[in-house]
Amino acid sequence: MNGDLRTRSDLRTPLARVDGLGSAKSGTDHFWWQRMTAVANVPLTIAFVVIITSLFGRNQAAVQQILGTPIVAIIMLLFIGSITYHMRLGMQIVIEDYVHGQIVRPLLIMANTFFTVVIGLAAAYAMLKLSFGV
Amino acid sequence: MAGTKARERPLSPHLQVYRWAWPMMMSIAHRITGVGLYFGTILIVWWLIAVGSGPGGYSKFTGFINSWFGRLILFGYTWALIHHMLGGIRHLIWDTGRGFEQNEREWLALATLVGSVTLTLVLWIVGYFVIGGAR
């Protein structure tokens, strides 16, 4: 029975079939991380909205003090990490759906990673700076 | 092969051939809000850097965000964030294999829209009248 399944229709090696990674060699990674960050984003976004709303109308010193509180700062850093990775995955799909140029497409996919890394790093750096008050 | 014309290839049907329906519009809205939130993160970074740069830098940020244009962007960002979150929860429900019946899809799509608009308004009313004002 196994032998029948292997002949003709499937030219992959047994190892490739077991790995199940497909032609791009990344398997279900994109899908899985998209869902994982999506699930993380739900409580983190609710916390982010609560934090932002509670800072409404406060002066700089008060905002810095509240944002620099360990629990708030840690939630903000987790939020930044989760949303930037999530939006990198999402924008990649959008680019792959609409941009087909052989040069433009890989360049935009690279630019997507650059943008999300810069955003994530800048936000995390700003959070650490205001937390430690350097 | 001079004079050979490229053969006309059939095109797959695109958006305009379909009758508009709520789940379809919410699917499109999910993508548009996602792209909006993507670029909206620039605002979050600006805000965080401004907080860390002292009262002077922060007043530049609040000057922008308290202008009518800044408020408009912030309102749009609030709605996009909540809409994308509710739309995402809808997708997570679908991931469990539930919610695929005709009436369920209609209901989920409408709930996403009504929920996001309601929550956005509630949040802004709370922000303005309960917490708002200088402290």
Interface residues (C-beta under 8 A of the other chain):
Chain A: R35 A38 V39 N41 V42 T45 V49 T53 S54 F56 G57 R58 N59 Q60 A61 A62 V63 Q64 L67 M76 I80 I83 T84 M87 G90 M91 V94 I119 A122 A123 A126 M127 K129 L130
Chain B: R31 G34 V35 L37 Y38 T41 I42 I44 V45 L48 I49 V51 G52 G54 P55 Y58 S59 T78 L81 I82 M85 G88 I89 H91 L92 D95 L123 V126 G127 I131 G132 G133 A134 R135
